Amino acid sequence: MGGIEFLKGHGTQNDFVLLPDPDGRLELTEARVAALCDRQRGLGADGVLRIVRSAAVGVESAGEWFMDYRNADGSIAEMCGNGVRVFVRHLVDSGLVSEREFVIGTRAGDRPVQMHADGSVTVQMGPATITGTSVTVVAGQPFSGVAVNVGNPHLVSVVEDDVDELDLRDQPDFDSDVFPEGVNLEFINLLGDNALKMRVHERGVGETRSCGTGTVAAVAAALHLAGTDTGEATVDIPGGQVIVGIRRGGSTLTGPAEIVARGELDETWWAGLGS
Ligand SMILES: N[C@H](CCC[C@H](N)C(=O)O)C(=O)O
């Protein structure tokens, strides 16, 4: 068997290691994911995207390809909005898919995608469902938030001060009765005329420069607080800007996707991490 191919890519600087594994042969253990994502002992990333045929993982999907997403700590999450865009960029650039509009399988369900001429990607992200309210505590300061499910769990807090002032180095406290599986925590400033500014502390990762599902949750929460469930907004995150659309029963995320590099993992290193 040749070396284990990988690629490195990002969507608004939420970065990923991509592992082409069409037949699902790689033993992708938590230890291997955590090592790959470690920025000193591995390649460094916020998550891993394994590219595997839906049939190879026994998933019923309209899409030939399934995105097997893992967080940097090795945990599995239902969906990754920035990751899907990078996943799509690779499938198209590599010629594995010849169309520009197709469907991707994910743990949150099938997601129709469209790659645009400029390399940006639009993802149908499914419903962004408001599920209640809760509280998070950041460096001793409590914030109330709107709970939103985008296939994965989020708590979105509107912050009066500039979100750049928040200290997100440590895991903010949250109510594990409300979020027994953990939660992605978004903090937003309302910039007016359909524009938000956001920072995020991601479940299973820590602070990231962007979180695609988080931007969808943020716009859904902002619209909900304004008394509606339909609208569009730009979201400025530290890693760039995306456009989010919310409608009843669905949402869209549009943003850039970059492939940075490709290479081979050292097989002795990989084997040494234990299968
Ligand atoms: N950390 C998230 C998954 C990755 C989400 C984020 N990277 C995105 O772009 O949506 C979770 O555990 O639900």
Ligand as a Chemical Component Dictionary entry (heavy atoms), coordinates in Angstrom:
data_LIG
# 
_chem_comp.id                   LIG 
_chem_comp.type                 NON-POLYMER 
_chem_comp.pdbx_formal_charge   0 
_chem_comp.three_letter_code    LIG 
# 
loop_
_chem_comp_atom.comp_id 
_chem_comp_atom.atom_id 
_chem_comp_atom.alt_atom_id 
_chem_comp_atom.type_symbol 
_chem_comp_atom.charge 
_chem_comp_atom.model_Cartn_x 
_chem_comp_atom.model_Cartn_y 
_chem_comp_atom.model_Cartn_z 
_chem_comp_atom.pdbx_ordinal 
LIG N1 N1 N 0 -17.287 21.461 16.645 1  
LIG C1 C1 C 0 -18.585 21.181 16.000 2  
LIG C2 C2 C 0 -18.362 20.495 14.648 3  
LIG C3 C3 C 0 -17.618 21.371 13.668 4  
LIG C4 C4 C 0 -18.416 22.590 13.360 5  
LIG C5 C5 C 0 -17.684 23.696 12.637 6  
LIG N2 N2 N 0 -16.278 23.458 12.369 7  
LIG C6 C6 C 0 -18.449 24.075 11.389 8  
LIG O1 O1 O 0 -17.837 24.604 10.451 9  
LIG O2 O2 O 0 -19.688 23.875 11.385 10 
LIG C7 C7 C 0 -19.406 20.244 16.888 11 
LIG O3 O3 O 0 -18.810 19.517 17.698 12 
LIG O4 O4 O 0 -20.631 20.250 16.708 13 
# 
loop_
_chem_comp_bond.comp_id 
_chem_comp_bond.atom_id_1 
_chem_comp_bond.atom_id_2 
_chem_comp_bond.value_order 
_chem_comp_bond.pdbx_ordinal 
LIG N1 C1 SING 1  
LIG C1 C2 SING 2  
LIG C1 C7 SING 3  
LIG C2 C3 SING 4  
LIG C3 C4 SING 5  
LIG C4 C5 SING 6  
LIG C5 N2 SING 7  
LIG C5 C6 SING 8  
LIG C6 O1 DOUB 9  
LIG C6 O2 SING 10 
LIG C7 O3 DOUB 11 
LIG C7 O4 SING 12 
# 
